[in-house]
Amino acid sequence: MSTATLSLGRSAAMPLRQAVRRAERPARNLAVLMVVPALLFVIITFFVPILKLLATSVQNPEVASGLPQTMIMLKDWDGHSLPDEKVFAALAADLDAAHKTSSAASIGKRLNYEIPGARSLLVGTARVVSAFSPPYREAFLARDAAWGNPEIWSVIARNESRLTPFYLMQAVDLRQDAEGHLQSAPADEAIFLDVLGRTLAVAGLVTLSTLILGYPVAYMLTQAPARIAALMMLMVLLPLWTSLLVRTTAWVVLLQTDGVINDILIGLHLTAERLQLIFTRFGTVLAMTHIQLPFTILPIYSVMRTIPATHLRAARSLGAPPVAAFWRIYAPQTIPGVTAGCLMTFILSLGYYITPALVGGPRDQMLSNFISTYINRDLNWNFAAALGAVLLLVTLGIYGLFLKLAGADKIKLG
Amino acid sequence: MKFYRKFGMISAFALALPMMAGTALAGSSLTVMSFGGAYQDAQRKAVFEPFAAASGAKISEQEYGGEIAKIKAMIDSGNVTIDAVDVDAPTLLQGCDEGIFETIDWSVIGDKSEWIDGTTSDCGVGTIVYATILAYDGAKMKDGPKTIADLFDTTKYPGKRGLWKNPATNLEFALLADGVPAGEVYKTLATAEGQDRAFRKLDSIKKDIVWWEAGAQAPQLLASGEVALTTAWNGRIFNANKEGHDFRIVWDNQILDSNYWAIPKGVKDKAAAMDFVKFAADPKNLAAMTKYIPYGPVRKTAAEFVAKEDAANLPTSPANMTIALTLDNGFWADHGDEIRKRFTTWLAQ
């Protein structure tokens, strides 16, 4: 031990490594301190909202807190027959309280997600419930025979829990029947898996087109003389400096039936009738490809720039034909850039909202458009959060798959 | 229409209505939110600026697209920065149910009986009535459609149709075009068969529909030639014509709906907000709106202040009111959730 330790100043015997660490501590602390604002910023603006979103997708407080007494009484209910008088009496008290605090509508709205007509049933009954007198069961049934339907009671009973998988299940076209078994949603309501598939398909198509268009551009950027390369770079970057909305609107002008593209096609006699370009999948992918192009080009370019030109020359001088030299020597070295660019474009494309809304038709709307509908128009934030959670999980899954397939060292995002 | 005839009555009460509370609000500031565009321009000239001049309060404006989420998020955050908001009827009902608006003290605003039936609420004060109508470009189509049935007749009027991306108004138009009398539209729509019938009718033109979401898109679609016919809000068509277009309105089977001023729950100075709403619903100020945009006042006592040349453009003018349906917002409050769900699914299929 005595040979392995050094005496550094005042400090007693201490391993060298520890001493160095201690000496570096002030600088390291300063470095950490400088990162703290960014870290806090990311936590507050990114992680906290995402956690909140995930929590919202399973929260279910409306029925449990709106009908507390009914919930207690329903604990003894057998689950399929008509509940007894004390359940109805409890419901009368709960509904009366709900009417006074004007919360009947939100309870009704929640139940309505699972059983159509529940909203008007609850609101209508709550309005008159203060006039009810025992026996309450008869009073409820006289007001609306729908109270005799055990299904509504099983939906109420099922929502006793303040957490629910309902929204998440609905987001993947699943539902629970009266007994609580999982089943797929009826065909005329099952759209969300379809929309998810469509979202992935559009993002995939956009990624592929940006790669096909962008790869040669990135290569040219590395090969061209400096002045021309600078000009090309400017043209790649220019769209990035224009607002997304402006670029999308420009595509509307180009693609519309009386728009520039159709005018040119007609003028050149390439087509006799005006083509439907706007409000189509083609138009959506086209506009998104244009917007995403720089995101694919830049990572590829940054990787290509580091590949020495001597590699290709060496391959050629050793007798490789041009295509083989490119394909076997050059292309493999660009893979980290290609995967990074594709990943970036694919993930950004998954979240597209405004471009499909303006350039796409109703069948081209992606998951984000539905999220926005449920937030803004239907005020069903839980379901919007569930759709968001599904999109997040799918994105993370694809990212994980990419890492596994390509290898983490093969993705060079910087 | 019943209420139009009553428009002519002169109410002594209206003339006696006191004007603003004078300088009580001097130096304070109010934030109001409305729908932007030509509509908010009209409100600025007819209401906001005169209010600021009369009360001494400063008015700050915000715009939105009618998303109730924006109001709810503000209230949930506990920091209510908007004192009064212009809302459409479904938003008013939805918000009233979910407790996001303050209760209106009608003893401050005025006598409810001066308002057209259905345009007063516990949570909002009705201001204007607007119409969703069928419109076409007179410059491109000489012999345009005459009835709402023509919207669904793609042989007689080929081309794309613009429709509002919302089940409300479209299902009504579908049933009206399918021959359901205006008086029975909502009774029919309340049944599963009636909804099937409406969706079937929409199915017949589904591939020809271009959906618009913001009010300004409808005249834009017409102007660009993207659609041959479109439904639209009448004020938007009127304003497009002011810019030199020759868009024509088919008033047959127009669907009337109204807008309201409401006060978000938890507003900092409710009395000041009420003063503003009272001013905005004053008959003279309501009538002044018609100078800038053809949306009719829902307060009957405002009719006498509307200039003759402006009255002719209003949805409520007798010449335009041959057959009209008033949107039943109670119906949409009760059935909206199911129908919207079906509509969303139908669109995506």
HADDOCK unambig.tbl for C-alpha pairs under 7 A between the chains (distance, minus, plus):
assign (segid A and resid 102 and name CA) (segid B and resid 97 and name CA) 6.58 0.50 0.50
assign (segid A and resid 102 and name CA) (segid B and resid 99 and name CA) 6.66 0.50 0.50
assign (segid A and resid 103 and name CA) (segid B and resid 98 and name CA) 6.55 0.50 0.50
assign (segid A and resid 105 and name CA) (segid B and resid 97 and name CA) 5.63 0.50 0.50
assign (segid A and resid 105 and name CA) (segid B and resid 98 and name CA) 6.46 0.50 0.50
assign (segid A and resid 106 and name CA) (segid B and resid 98 and name CA) 6.13 0.50 0.50
assign (segid A and resid 116 and name CA) (segid B and resid 338 and name CA) 6.30 0.50 0.50
assign (segid A and resid 119 and name CA) (segid B and resid 334 and name CA) 6.75 0.50 0.50
assign (segid A and resid 120 and name CA) (segid B and resid 334 and name CA) 5.33 0.50 0.50
assign (segid A and resid 189 and name CA) (segid B and resid 345 and name CA) 6.14 0.50 0.50
assign (segid A and resid 191 and name CA) (segid B and resid 345 and name CA) 6.35 0.50 0.50
assign (segid A and resid 256 and name CA) (segid B and resid 226 and name CA) 6.66 0.50 0.50
assign (segid A and resid 257 and name CA) (segid B and resid 226 and name CA) 5.82 0.50 0.50
assign (segid A and resid 258 and name CA) (segid B and resid 224 and name CA) 6.51 0.50 0.50
assign (segid A and resid 258 and name CA) (segid B and resid 225 and name CA) 6.31 0.50 0.50
assign (segid A and resid 258 and name CA) (segid B and resid 226 and name CA) 6.92 0.50 0.50
assign (segid A and resid 362 and name CA) (segid B and resid 347 and name CA) 5.88 0.50 0.50
assign (segid A and resid 362 and name CA) (segid B and resid 348 and name CA) 6.00 0.50 0.50
assign (segid A and resid 363 and name CA) (segid B and resid 348 and name CA) 5.21 0.50 0.50
assign (segid A and resid 363 and name CA) (segid B and resid 349 and name CA) 6.80 0.50 0.50
assign (segid A and resid 375 and name CA) (segid B and resid 69 and name CA) 6.36 0.50 0.50
assign (segid A and resid 376 and name CA) (segid B and resid 67 and name CA) 5.09 0.50 0.50
assign (segid A and resid 376 and name CA) (segid B and resid 68 and name CA) 6.27 0.50 0.50
assign (segid A and resid 376 and name CA) (segid B and resid 69 and name CA) 5.04 0.50 0.50
assign (segid A and resid 377 and name CA) (segid B and resid 67 and name CA) 6.36 0.50 0.50
assign (segid A and resid 379 and name CA) (segid B and resid 69 and name CA) 6.27 0.50 0.50
